Amino acid sequence: MNDRGEENLALAFRYAIRELRGGLKGFRIFVACLILGVAAIAGVGTLSSSINEGLRANGQVILGADIDVRLTSRPATDDQYQWLADKGDISSLIVMRAMVHSPDQDLRLLGELKSVDSAYPLYGSLKIETPTGLVEGSPYALLAETEQGYGALVESLLLDRLGILVGDTLKIGQQVFYIAGVIETEPDKASQGMALGPRVIISDAAMEATGLVQPGSLLRYHYRLKLNEGLTVDEFREAAKLEQPDAAWRITDSRNGAPGIKRFVDRVAMFLTLVGLTALVVGGVGVGNAVRAYLDGKTETIATLKCLGASSSLIFRIHYIQVLMLAIMGSVIGLILGFGGAYLASQFLAQALPVPAVVTFQPGPLILATAFGLLTATLFAIWPLARARETSAAALFRDFAGQKKLPKPIFIGLSALSFVVLVGLAIATFDEKFFAIAFVAATTGIFAVLYLVGLLVQVVARKLPRSRMPILRIAVANLHRPGAATASVVLSMGLGLTLFVTVALIEGNLREQVQDQLPENAPAFFFIDIQNQQLGDFTAAASSINGVSDINHVPNLRGRVVKVNGVPASEVAISSDVKWVLRGDRGITYSKEVPVNATLTAGEWWPSDYSGPPLISLSEDAALGMGIGVGDTMTINVMGREITATIASLRKIDWSTLAINFVIVFDHYTLAAAPHSHLATAKASDASEKDLFKAITVNFPNISVVRMKEALQTVSKILEQLSSAVTATASVTLVSGVLVLAGAFAAGHRKRVYDSVILKVLGATRSDVFRIFILEYALLGLVTSVIAALAGWLAAYVVITDVLEAKWLNLPGTIIGTVLVSVIVTILFGLFGSWKALGEKTAPILRAE
């Protein structure tokens, strides 16, 4: 930069600082909008990054090892076990669900059963409350066999539900246990996934004595490793790939000890960050309004500076520097509030997290939030600043608000560049690119539609026939008069309301279906681990109970997709929404007939007497996500054997019925001889549920019974917690809209005063002016809410029916509530911004004008 340019820049800084000495009048909404958006993004980012950092730092304790090797329904072979043992200290676990019976109380419930060996835990400390005090370390001594039976450690929830105490007995399978202590802390609990019942820990010897370990039973075998010194996680993985290529086990390492929790945290954080960005964009409308209002108040000053020789570039620099300084100030305050909000949120989440809820300084989210804030301020400030730069001094003296001159192409280009960088940054910072792109595209589309609607409202208001009612005629005219806030109000309130309606309708649909619709149609129970030899007796026992109906059972095996069309599963390009199909073991079955609640959409079902090469029927959604179809092949490892099968058909599955369905269904010939168990469901009247539960658990102690009402309550609780977080963040967008609404009305205060005075001079009373304003604001609020309700309804409908593939439930209360709230808020803020104008004296205003 040459000396002249440096001098102009220094002069611009001096003038900008001098202008700011007069306070933030006109920029309060500007700063508030930036603070709110930056705080939301910084808070969510800091909290999620801190949680993930905690998961990484405590990975060994959360996983219970450096390496966890998991097999389903089958143990490692002797050679595989020895290969693992050579790599470090090893601990073997078996995890399954089983019915826990209190003989004294004759009560039964589903428990999460885990058997451990003497080496458990390799990392961390298991804390047990015993009659003699708190015990930490290995629990194996407490699990030894005594005259009362083997020892068992249980969570306090089990004691509460069964009404028993430490020292009492319980029965699992064929074995009696005595309760040796209560689990206070289980270090590796988070790595075990979602629990449907309280934890019970027993010894490996006791697990064999229960009789629950049967061929085909749904057991998860875990082999935990504390690696030998000098052997890294990456080296172990590479060795396993080269030396045990056919093991078909799932390897998890301590760098991501709780992958389920991390995925959940990352996805929720991504959504909430995008919602925060939406709030920031809504606030950007307020930024633009504030800049326009500020420049409107500085019309004479700008005109005077231009008459005194100030260049257009200097004018632009002065006010852009002001905008930038205020944006930095708002961003810094937002960062502080966001960090504080993350700390407060961590205290509420402390009990739900497997690691200490410690919020640490995470520069990444703070830098990202600041970048979003400054880009948003620049994007929405350039246009009004550039228009002021290009307007002549004479035009400024006459009427700045009425000028429609476009900025020079360079400033239009800068606005476009700011938008592209903002969108690119939003997409680049998230792993789920498709979701981020869809969210940004939808938000941009709604933003554009609302802006056009705002302009359309003005055009329609201008074209409407003149009403004979003076109040209505003037109210309608106010919607399209020069400098009207119509477009800003529709845009700011509309975007926030649209997001709020979308979230409310999605949450409401899911809640209604989980709590009300599904329980009416869902089976009363799921029955797991029914052995082949028990199937006939089980069906007879269930059918003999009055009120029990629709008993369905299917074979149940576990398999893992290892190749698709000969390509290793890890290398297959697949959409994010079906990655779970290739992640770990999947439930599979075989069938002669098309499963219930499924419809063939491509291909043909095999004949009932088929006895040829392996065939499968695949879920249509999974096929689309992997880009495959009828005639393609999938290689699936079942019980250690790799089976390459041809896709014979695709099925559309209705998951909402909660009937038994599988993504992959084999022909009956290929897997009929493989060791397996069965799954079953049954419907039961309220009166017969207790009888059915007792009959199955008493006569078949190895069969695990999942009561659907309890499972749905667990899902509903998780949904409510998630919904609260999402709704709270969506409310930030709505608050931003309200702030922008207030700013839009404040920006038009001078015109309101002038309109009020003119109306009074023409004979209108203060009451007449008051009614005109109310009617104008009611019309604005009504139009905005109707558009937002329609857009939100459409967005929620697409998510529910196309993305989640659930049934749509209309919730008119949400729509009506949105309309009413929008109208009331618009009226209240409009009157608040105009109240002072109603009381202004006419003479001073007329003399000033």
DRENGU-769532 format. One record per residue (C-alpha): y, x, z. Coordinates in steps of 0.2 Angstrom, whole numbers, plus 5000, padded with zeros to 4 digits. Last residue first. Example, Ala and Ser with C-alpha at 12.3 -4.5 7.8 and 13.67 -1.06 7.14 Angstrom:
BEGIN
499550685036/497850625039/
END
This chain:
BEGIN
509448055043/510148115059/511447965059/510047845056/508947915070/510347915083/510847735078/509047655079/508547695096/506647755098/505547645108/504247605095/504147795090/503647845107/502047735105/501647805088/500447935093/499647835107/499547685096/498647785083/497447855096/497047695103/496847605086/495747745079/494647745095/494447555095/494047545076/492847695077/491947625093/491747455086/491047525069/489847645078/489247505090/488847395076/487847525067/486847575083/486547395087/485847365070/484347485073/483347465057/481547535059/480947655046/479047705046/478747885047/478548015033/479448145043/480448215028/480348065016/480447915027/481247975043/482448105035/482847995020/483247845031/484347955043/485448015029/485647845021/486047765038/487347905042/488147875025/488247685027/488847705045/490147835040/490847725026/490847575038/491647675052/493047745041/493447575033/493547495050/494547625058/495847635044/496047445044/496147445063/497447575062/498547475050/498347315060/498847395076/500347485068/500947315060/500647225077/501747355086/503147345073/503147155075/503147175094/504647295093/505547155083/505847165065/507547125058/507847245044/508647365056/507047355066/505947395051/507047545047/506947615064/505047595065/504747675048/505947825053/504947845070/503347835061/503847965048/504248085062/502648055071/501548085055/500848255061/500548175078/499448045069/498448175060/498348275076/497648135086/496348105072/495948295071/495548285090/494548135088/493548215074/493248375084/492648255098/491448185086/490848355080/490548395099/489648235101/488348305088/488048445101/487748325115/486648215104/485548365099/485348425117/484948245123/483748215109/482748375113/482548315131/482148135125/480848205113/480048315125/479848165137/479248055123/477848175118/477248185136/477347995138/476347985121/474948095129/474947985144/474747825134/473547905123/472247935137/471348095131/469548095136/468548265137/466648245134/465648365145/465448235159/464548105148/463847965159/465247965172/466748015160/466147885147/465847735158/467447775169/468647775154/467847625146/467947525162/469747575165/470347535148/469447365148/470847255156/472247335145/471247295130/470347445121/470447535105/469347675102/469447855095/468047985092/467948165089/466248255085/465448415089/464948555077/463548685073/463448695054/462048595045/463248455038/464548585032/464248595013/463348425010/464648315018/466048365006/467448445015/469048365022/470648475024/472248395031/471248295044/471448115050/470848025065/471947875068/473647905076/474347765065/475947865061/474947995052/474747895036/473948015024/474148025005/472648114999/472248244985/470548264976/469248384971/469948544977/468648684974/467848764989/467648954994/466748965011/466949115022/465749115036/466349165054/466148985061/467148915046/468249035036/469048935023/469348995005/470448874995/470248834976/471248754962/470448614952/471548474959/473148534965/474148694971/476048724974/475748774992/477048634999/476348514986/474548534991/475048525010/475948355006/474548284996/473248325010/471748405003/470048344998/468648484998/467248534987/465848654990/464548674976/463348534974/462348404984/463248244982/462348084987/463847984992/464748034976/466248154978/468048074978/469048084963/470648174958/472448134962/473348014974/471847954985/472447854999/472247885018/472247775033/470347775034/469447925027/468747925009/466847915011/465448045012/466448145025/466648325032/467848385045/469248515048/470348555062/471448705058/471348885065/472848995064/474448975053/473948925035/474248735037/475748775049/476648845034/476848665028/478648625031/479248805027/478648795009/477248915003/477149074994/475449144997/475349325004/474749295021/473449175015/472649305004/472649264986/470949204978/471549034973/472149014991/471349125003/471049145022/471248965027/470548955045/469148835051/468748725066/467448585066/467448405071/466248275064/467048095064/467047955075/467847775075/467647645088/468747495082/468447385097/468347385116/468747225125/467047195132/466047355136/464447375127/465247465112/465747615122/464047645129/463147615112/464447735103/464147875116/462247855116/462247875097/463448025097/462648115112/461348225102/462748275090/463848335105/465448235108/466748375111/468348265112/468648075114/470348005110/470847855120/471847685118/471947695100/473647675092/474347515086/475347445101/475647615108/476447675091/477747535090/478547545108/478747715115/478347835101/479047715087/480547665097/480947845102/480747915084/481847775077/483147795090/483247985088/483447965069/484647825071/485747915084/485648085074/486248005058/487547895067/488348055075/488348155059/489148015050/490347985064/490948165064/491148165045/492047995045/493248035059/493948185051/493848135033/494447955035/495848005046/496448145035/496348035019/497347895027/498648005036/500047935024/501348065018/501947955004/501447775007/499647725003/498947655020/500747605026/500747485011/499247395019/500147375036/501747325027/500847185018/499847135033/501447115044/502447025030/501046895027/501246835009/500046975004/500547084989/499047094978/498047254981/498347394969/499147514981/497847484995/496447514982/497247684977/497547734995/495747685000/495147784985/495947934991/495147925008/493447884999/493648034989/493848145005/492348045012/491348084997/491848274997/491448295015/489748195013/489248314999/489748465009/488848405024/487248365013/487348535004/487548625021/486048535028/484948555013/485448745012/485048775030/483448675029/482848775014/483348935021/482448925037/482749105043/484549075046/486049195045/486049195026/486349005025/487948995036/488649155029/488449095011/489248935016/490749025024/490849155010/490849024996/492148915005/493349075008/493049124990/493548944984/495148954995/495549124988/495349064970/496548914973/497649044980/497549154965/497749004953/499448974960/499648824972/499848654965/501448554965/501348384974/503048384983/503348234993/503148305010/504448445006/505848325003/507648374998/507948535007/506148595002/506448544984/508048644984/507248794992/505848794978/504048754982/502748894978/502648964995/502548795003/501048754992/500248914996/500348885015/499648705013/498148775003/497848935012/497648845029/496048755027/494948905021/495849025032/495548935048/493748905043/493449085039/494249135056/493149015066/491549055056/491849245058/492149225077/490549125079/489549255069/490349395080/489849305096/488149265090/487749445086/488649525101/487349455113/487949485131/486549425143/486149255149/484649265161/483449115162/482049215169/480549195158/479249055155/480648935152/480648755158/481148785176/482748885171/483348765158/484648685169/485248855174/485248915156/486448775151/487748845164/487649015157/487748955139/489248855143/490049005150/489749105134/490348965124/491948945134/492349135133/491949135114/493048975112/494449065120/494249215109/494149105094/495749005098/496749165100/496049235084/496449075075/498249075083/498449255076/497749215059/498849055058/500449155063/499949295051/499749165037/501549095041/502449255040/501349315025/501749155015/503549165018/503549355013/502649314997/503849184992/505249304994/506649295007/508349304999/509449215010/509149055001/507249075004/507549105022/508648945023/507248845014/505948905026/507048855041/507548685034/505648645031/505048705047/504548535054/503548505038/502848675039/502148635056/501448465050/500648545035/499848685046/499248555059/498548445046/497548595038/496948655055/496448475059/495448465043/494648635049/494148545065/492948445054/492348605048/492148675065/491148525070/490048545055/489848725061/489248665078/488048555069/487448705060/487248795076/486348645084/485048645070/484748835070/484648835089/483348695088/482348795075/482448955084/482048885101/480548795094/479848945084/480049055100/479148935111/477748915099/477649105096/477449145115/477049325116/478049375101/478249565103/476749555114/475549535100/474549395093/472949415082/472049265076/470149305072/469349295055/468249445058/467949475040/469249625038/468649715054/468949895050/470449895038/471349735044/470949775062/471549955060/473249905053/473449775067/473049915080/474250035072/475649905072/475349865091/475350055095/473950165101/474650315111/473950265127/472550145125/473049965122/472949835136/471949705127/471649525129/470149435121/470349255120/469049125116/469648955112/468348815115/468148655105/466348635106/465348665091/463848745099/464048705118/464948795132/465248645144/463648675154/464748695169/463748845175/464348955160/466148925165/465648975183/465149145177/466749165168/467749125184/468848965186/470648925183/471148735183/472848695175/473548515175/473448405160/473948385142/474648565140/475748625126/475348805121/474348935129/475649075128/476748995140/475449005154/475249195154/476149225170/475349085180/476449065196/476148945211/474348905207/473548815222/472048885232/470148895234/469848715229/467948695230/466948685214/465348575209/464548615192/463848495179/465448465169/466848495181/466648435199/467848435213/467848485231/469048495245/469648655253/471448635246/471848445247/471448295237/472348135231/471748155213/473448145205/474348245219/473048385219/473048395200/474948415201/474848555213/474048665200/472248725203/471248875208/469348855208/468048935219/466148915214/465048805225/465248745243/463948875249/464949015240/465249075222/466649185219/468349115212/469449185226/468849355223/469349345205/471149295208/471849465202/473549495209/474549395222/474049295237/475149195247/474549135264/472949105274/472648925268/472948985250/474548985239/474149085223/475249195213/474549275197/475449435193/476049515177/474949615165/473149635163/472749475173/471249465173/470149615174/468849525185/468549385172/469449225168/468949045164/470348925159/470248735160/471648625155/471248465165/470948285160/470848165174/469448085185/469447995201/467847945212/468947995228/467548095236/466748155220/468448215212/468148235194/469048355182/468748315163/468848465151/470148545140/469748725134/470148905137/468949045138/469549215144/468949395141/469949545148/469949715139/470649885143/470949985127/470450005109/468650045112/468449875120/469049785104/467649875093/466349835107/466849655106/466749655087/465049735088/464349615101/465049465091/466649385096/466449205104/466349045094/467248875094/468948955090/469349145091/470849225098/471349415099/472849445111/473649615110/474849705122/474149585136/474549435147/475449355133/476949305144/476749465154/476749585139/478149495130/479349505145/480749595135/480349505119/480349325127/481949375137/482749425121/482249265113/483049165128/484649275127/484749245108/484549055110/485849045124/487049165115/486849065098/487048895106/488648945116/489449045102/489248905090/489848765102/491248875108/491848915090/491948735086/492848675101/494048825102/494448805083/494848625085/495948655101/496948795092/497448685078/497648525089/498948635099/499748705083/501248585082/502048655098/501148815102/502648905110/504348955104/503849135106/502649105091/504149105079/504649275085/502849345083/502849275065/504549355061/504049525067/502349525059/503249475042/504449615044/503049735047/502149665031/503749675021/503949855026/502149905022/502349835005/504049925002/503250085008/501750074996/500050005000/
END
